[in-house]
Amino acid sequence: MALSAQWDELFAGAPPRSGGQEPSAAGMRLASANGKSADGKGVGGAPDVQFSKSPWSSAGKVAGELRTGTAGALADLDSASEGVTAGTEGFGATAALEEIRTTWKDRLGAVRDECGRLDGVLKSVGKEFGEVDVKVGNDMKAVAPAEPKGR
């Protein structure tokens, strides 16, 4: 089976693109590809896929800020509840308040930890995508046919 026939088969069951366009293997092209075939004739246009490190890094930064804010909220919760149970042992409200405080500490701790994890992961993804984008671009340049002299 020819490669274009395989692509046609793969995209036959794909949902339509936004705007009602049917997906087409002939319309696919790599981001940053120069849009020229081996014979120098234009075959492409603007890239369909473009990458930017910025959204990943920004999301990582927000996750880091959320982690810091959540850690502060945990400290505030501990500070605000100091001494609440002193002198009120035996009251039902004290036990209920301590149970609620404990569950909130657990929840906030889980949010803090997850935000810390996401901070590193998101920034790492942005960095990796940036490196892959550069590598693929260099690989494409290395295998691209040379431009004929005199053009």
Legacy VTK file of the C-alpha trace (Angstrom):
# vtk DataFile Version 3.0
C-alpha trace
ASCII
DATASET POLYDATA
POINTS 151 float
0.000 0.000 0.000
1.452 3.399 -0.957
2.125 5.896 1.802
-0.478 8.410 0.583
-3.066 5.629 0.405
-2.259 4.737 4.022
-2.728 8.355 5.065
-6.015 8.552 3.153
-7.171 5.405 4.930
-6.141 6.749 8.340
-7.902 10.066 7.833
-11.041 8.628 6.238
-12.722 8.165 9.635
-11.397 11.383 11.192
-13.948 14.022 12.238
-14.153 17.153 10.067
-11.919 20.078 10.964
-13.433 23.210 12.432
-15.031 25.185 9.656
-16.386 22.026 8.027
-13.217 21.172 6.086
-12.574 17.502 5.554
-9.130 16.359 6.690
-6.841 15.573 3.803
-3.441 13.919 3.698
-2.555 16.152 0.756
-3.067 19.250 2.913
-0.768 18.112 5.707
2.693 19.616 6.102
5.291 20.004 8.804
5.567 23.211 10.781
8.485 25.305 9.563
8.847 23.219 6.378
9.763 25.415 3.440
6.731 24.358 1.395
8.751 23.193 -1.648
8.924 19.785 -3.245
12.134 18.174 -4.503
11.550 19.758 -7.928
11.380 23.248 -6.340
7.683 23.810 -6.967
5.613 25.149 -4.110
3.474 22.548 -2.392
2.675 24.036 0.967
1.694 27.195 2.661
1.745 28.394 6.224
2.552 25.663 8.758
-0.405 23.893 10.367
1.420 23.271 13.632
3.513 25.808 15.446
5.193 25.482 18.812
5.935 27.997 21.489
7.715 27.280 24.754
5.937 30.213 26.392
2.578 28.608 27.330
4.293 25.646 28.997
6.694 27.865 30.925
3.867 30.223 31.919
1.741 27.332 33.158
4.703 26.036 35.165
5.205 29.480 36.678
1.526 29.666 37.686
1.742 26.203 39.254
4.790 27.351 41.228
2.940 30.458 42.400
-0.050 28.329 43.437
2.280 26.050 45.377
3.735 29.034 47.225
0.262 30.463 47.936
-1.027 27.123 49.181
1.984 26.685 51.463
1.218 30.131 52.896
-2.429 29.175 53.403
-1.343 26.075 55.329
0.837 28.202 57.591
-2.048 30.652 58.113
-4.409 27.775 58.961
-1.992 26.452 61.580
-1.450 29.923 63.021
-5.159 30.735 63.175
-6.028 27.480 64.932
-3.352 27.708 67.636
-4.856 27.549 71.093
-8.412 26.932 69.881
-8.638 23.588 71.636
-7.122 24.832 74.913
-9.796 24.958 77.577
-12.546 23.641 75.315
-11.948 19.877 75.562
-15.167 17.942 75.629
-17.201 20.332 73.510
-18.590 18.824 70.324
-17.763 21.969 68.349
-14.078 21.688 69.255
-13.841 18.126 67.976
-15.724 19.057 64.778
-13.475 22.087 64.240
-10.350 19.945 64.646
-11.716 17.377 62.168
-12.448 20.096 59.612
-9.009 21.677 60.125
-7.309 18.317 59.611
-9.186 17.586 56.371
-8.379 21.069 55.045
-4.725 20.612 55.905
-4.727 17.324 53.983
-6.436 18.905 50.963
-4.227 21.978 50.902
-1.147 19.800 51.333
-2.192 17.667 48.354
-2.786 20.790 46.226
0.595 22.234 47.272
2.382 18.988 46.401
0.630 18.612 43.035
1.376 22.218 42.089
5.025 21.647 42.973
5.095 18.558 40.757
3.359 20.344 37.873
5.703 23.330 38.123
8.679 21.164 37.246
6.871 18.976 34.712
5.377 21.843 32.705
8.648 23.767 32.531
10.448 20.573 31.507
7.928 19.892 28.721
8.403 23.399 27.333
12.173 22.962 27.364
11.991 19.516 25.727
9.577 20.668 23.022
11.849 23.604 22.269
14.858 21.292 21.931
12.924 18.821 19.765
11.638 21.646 17.553
15.192 22.873 16.938
16.473 19.311 16.325
13.702 18.501 13.841
14.334 21.797 12.036
18.039 21.001 11.785
17.284 17.447 10.616
14.927 18.807 7.941
17.591 21.238 6.709
20.131 18.407 6.567
17.986 16.264 4.246
16.462 19.084 2.189
17.567 19.145 -1.433
20.011 21.911 -2.260
18.605 24.919 -4.033
19.695 24.933 -7.688
22.378 27.527 -8.352
21.392 30.522 -10.400
17.930 30.932 -8.879
LINES 1 152
151 0 1 2 3 4 5 6 7 8 9 10 11 12 13 14 15 16 17 18 19 20 21 22 23 24 25 26 27 28 29 30 31 32 33 34 35 36 37 38 39 40 41 42 43 44 45 46 47 48 49 50 51 52 53 54 55 56 57 58 59 60 61 62 63 64 65 66 67 68 69 70 71 72 73 74 75 76 77 78 79 80 81 82 83 84 85 86 87 88 89 90 91 92 93 94 95 96 97 98 99 100 101 102 103 104 105 106 107 108 109 110 111 112 113 114 115 116 117 118 119 120 121 122 123 124 125 126 127 128 129 130 131 132 133 134 135 136 137 138 139 140 141 142 143 144 145 146 147 148 149 150
